[in-house]
Amino acid sequence: MLIKIHPDNPSPRQIKRVVETLENGGIIIYPTDSVYALGCSLLHPKSIEKLARIKQINPEKAMFSFIFSNLTHLSNYTKPIDNTIFKLIKKTTPGPFTFILEANNRMPKIVKGRKKTVGIRIPDNNIALAIVEELGHPLITSSVHDEDDIIEYMTDPEMMYEKYQYDIDLLVDGGYGDNRASTVIDCTDGRITLLRQGKGNIDDYVYTE
């Protein structure tokens, strides 16, 4: 199923429809402030396994990120973080950044596996934020890649649907996506380390070594 949702003013009725799909264990594709992403509910282990199969990876080794709507539930899944790091995350979100933090023991086993870290995202996208807010807990997510040798990420929702329609339950068309992923920042040792330069420019907020 493909539904179009206005990127600036998402319809509450349509958002509820997306959330019902997630609550029933469904897999969705949805827009963020960078690239489109596959997503499922944190509370459905079988959905996480299915998401991993779509990506052709082992779920315990997958580097899935969490999509939050705000920082309220951050401590539910991460160990206490340095105040400087917290201020940086607060300053840069919502925005095109993924922050790598230390995971705590409340992280679902299928997601954590042997990993000690988790990626946290709060995208500056009204549709994504509305979905997570209505869902009431984070989404497990992974970017939608393109098989093209030059273009790394798919940007056309209709082409994504053509490719994934038999693997997913719903695709949210919020317009064309970007072809630049989020910038990834490692904060696990209390320092700010750039792991991947993407759409966001961390130098606008802090000087990195």
URVENKA-V429754 format. One record per backbone hydrogen bond with DSSP energy under -0.5 kcal/mol. NH is the residue of the N-H (numbers start at 1). CO is the residue of the C=O. Records with the same first field share a line. If there is no record, write none. Layout:
BEGIN
NH=CO / CO
END
This chain:
BEGIN
3=171
5=173
15=11
16=12
17=13
18=14
19=15
20=16
21=17
22=18
23=19
24=20
25=22
26=21
28=39
29=170
30=37
36=154
37=30
38=142
39=28
40=140
42=138
44=41
45=43
47=44
48=44
49=45
50=46
51=47
52=48
53=49
54=50
55=51
56=52 / 53
57=52
61=58
62=58
64=62
65=141
66=119
67=139
68=66 / 121
74=71
76=73
77=74
78=74
79=102
86=82
87=83
88=84
89=85
90=86
91=87
92=88
93=89
94=122
95=122
97=95
98=183
99=120
100=98 / 185
101=99 / 118
103=116
104=77
107=104
111=108
112=108
113=109
114=60
115=112
118=101
119=64
120=99
121=66
122=97
125=123
129=125
130=126
131=127
132=128
133=129
134=130
135=131
136=132
139=67
140=40
141=65
142=38
144=36
145=143
146=152
152=150
154=144
157=155
160=156
161=157
162=158
163=159
164=160
165=161
167=164
168=164
169=27
170=27
171=1
172=29
173=3 / 171
174=172 / 175
177=155
178=34
183=96
184=196
185=98 / 183
186=193
187=100 / 185
190=187
193=186 / 191
195=184 / 193
196=184
198=196 / 200
199=181
200=96
202=200
204=201
205=202
206=202
208=206
END
